[in-house]
Amino acid sequence: MTTKMRSCFHIEIVTPKRVVLDGLWFGLRKPKRLIIFVHGLTGSLFSMRRIMDVMVGGGTAVLVFNNRGFEHVSEYKQKKGKNSKWKVGGAGHEIFTECADDIEGAVRFARRAGVKNVYLAGHSTGCQKAVYWASKHAGGRAVKGIICLGPLSDYAIALEQDSGGKLKRAVAYARALVAKGKPHELMPVALGPWFTCDAQRFLSLCTPDSPEEIFSYAQPKKMPRALRALRIPVLTLLAGNEEHTKRPAEDIAKWLEENIRTPHRVVIVLDVGHGFKGGERVVLRTIRQFLASTTIQ
């Protein structure tokens, strides 16, 4: 058994709405550039370690943190004056739109640390969160660019996996709970997705008009407003052997090319799945090229 030990700084992020989030800072305290990494659905700051490991170095540091949607069901702390209150969170209870506050807290932390070149990266649902934050904050101008690793549509996946009208029944059930004032009641296992979540989270993931439906490639007529609100360069990496959808990566790449209106690049990493395992060198090379083209000296 091999034991690995990595040096890092433990950080505490306090968001504008006073939510306290734990994080780790890998690399130099005064780096040339910093990548803020946003984990995916049910993930944590320890997710995608292989990718984070290769990104650190050459003047680049990486900040990872648990947003309030980390793991399946969890708790997070919110400050109220001199006191603090613990609240139920995790991917199963997360209100998606609150991710903008989480990311804003991380961006402000990086700015206060004196980093000039700050980038935002997300994996899977972290991509939706990064783009959503940018759409609500001047197109993302507080950072130099956004890196999306494996962006997908949960609604499109739900459509692919639907059988016998189950999705329609589940949506109706969830809407009824919300109408009764029970948005955080858990969905029945027989109707819910692959992980435990409440009614409002299910609707956020699995309905076409949700704010979370950022990459709306399954809806050709829908205007992807959040994506088109971006005002900074974007790098997108897609998994060539994506296991969560039957849709070819080439089709998603074409949709992205048509709908991202800022300087951008879309790269398909061949022979890798959603976690990009085995493609670390390609990912690193591509990200370094992106950073070199956007970093202020």
Secondary structure as UniProt FT lines:
FT   STRAND          9..14
FT   TURN            16..17
FT   STRAND          19..26
FT   STRAND          33..38
FT   TURN            41..42
FT   TURN            45..48
FT   HELIX           49..55
FT   TURN            58..59
FT   STRAND          60..65
FT   TURN            68..69
FT   STRAND          74..80
FT   TURN            81..82
FT   STRAND          83..89
FT   TURN            91..93
FT   HELIX           96..98
FT   HELIX           99..112
FT   TURN            113..114
FT   STRAND          117..123
FT   HELIX           125..136
FT   HELIX           138..140
FT   TURN            141..142
FT   STRAND          145..149
FT   HELIX           154..161
FT   TURN            164..165
FT   HELIX           166..179
FT   TURN            180..181
FT   TURN            183..184
FT   TURN            189..191
FT   HELIX           199..206
FT   TURN            208..209
FT   TURN            211..212
FT   TURN            217..218
FT   TURN            220..221
FT   HELIX           225..228
FT   STRAND          234..239
FT   TURN            240..241
FT   HELIX           249..259
FT   STRAND          264..269
FT   TURN            270..271
FT   TURN            274..275
FT   TURN            277..278
FT   HELIX           280..294
//
